[in-house]
Amino acid sequence: MAQRFATVDDYIGSFPEDIQLILAEVRRTIRNAAPGSVETISYQMPTIVLDGKSLVHFAAWNHHIGLYPLPTAYPAIEQEVAPYDTDKGTARFPLREPIPYELIGRLTALLVEQRTRPDLPPPHQAMT
């Protein structure tokens, strides 16, 4: 049976210390970019909620940190995200490389902007 997590702290605490440090920084980065957000567990991974709706999920995997979904309609950032983007609106940040926390923060801020601007298309629908 798969492990079930009640809180984001439980989720982060289930990983080795080096991964815990990365996840804690991803969490801090996302929360700083999404003022007024709250966190929960959804799909058995940390989920940041804004205005009662899931904004972004993040998770640790064997070889990468995943971030779901990605914002759309921002050509200026697409090239920067391209090395990490998959065809399902998911960013995969390899654990063997430095995690681009600043990029994670900007992606989160763009998701917040998409949430507040009805003239923009919605984010990719990987896991909303």
N, C-alpha and C positions, 0 to 999 in steps of 0.2 A: 504494500500500500504506500502511495506517495505521501511524503511529509506534508502536513497542513500547517499553515502559519496564521496566527491570530493577529500579529502586528508586524510592521516593517522592521522593528527591532528584532523580533524573532527570526524573520527572514535573513536579515544581515548576519545575525549571530550564528546562523547555521553553516557559515562558510569559514574556511581557514582565515587566519588573521590578515594575510596580505590582501585577500579579496574583500574582507570586511572593510579595510581602509579605503579601497577603491569605491565600494558601494556607498560608504558613508559620505565620501566626497561627491559622488554623483547625486546622492540624495540632497546634500546641502546646496549644490549648484542648482538643481532643479527648483528646490523650494525658494531660493533667493530670486530666481527668474520668474517665479509665479507667486507674487505676494497675495496673501489671502487664501492660498490653497490649503488643503488638508490632505492627509495621506490615509490610505487604507490598503488592504490586500484584495486584489481582484485577479482572477486567473492564477491564483497562488503566486503572485509577484507584487512587488511594491507598485502602487498606483497613486498618482497625484490627481486630486479631484479639485476642480474649480467650478464654482457656482452649481454644485450638485452633480456635475458630469465629469467623467474621466477625462483628464487632459493628456496624461502621458504615463506609460508604464516603463519600468526598467527591470532588468534581470541579469543575473550572472549565469553564464553557461560554461562549459568546459574550457572553451578557448576564447570567449569574447564576452563583452557586456552588450546587451541588447537594449535598444531604446525604440519605443513604439507609441504612436505612429510618428511619421515625419510630416512637417508642414509642407503645404503645396503653395504654388503661386509666388515663389521667391527665387527667380532665376539667379540673382546675385549670390546665393548661397549653394545652389545646386552643384556647382563644380567642386566646392569645398567638401560637400557631403558625398559626392560620387564614389570615392574609394571605400566608403563604409555602407553605402545604400544597397539594399537588396531590392528585388522586384516587387516586394510586398509592402513597401513603405516602412521598412525596418532598417535601423542603423545597427551595424555590428562593429563594435570597437575591439580589435584584437587585444587580448591580454598581454601578448608579447611585445606590444608597442605602447608608448605613453598614451594614456587616455586623454583625449582632447576636451577637457572639462569646459574650457571657454566656449567651444563649439556646442557642447551640450546645453550650456546656458543660453546661447543665442537661439538654438533650435527651440528650446522651451519658451523663450520670449516670443518667438514667432508663432508658436501654437497658441499662446495667450492672445496675441494680436488677432489671429484667425478667429478665435472664439468671440472676440468683441467686435469684429467688423463683418457685418452681413454681406458686404460687397465682395468678400474674398471667398474662394471655394473652400470647402471643408478639408481638413487634413486627410491624408491617406487613411483608409479604413481598415488597417491591419488588425486592431484589437479595440475598438471603441464600444 
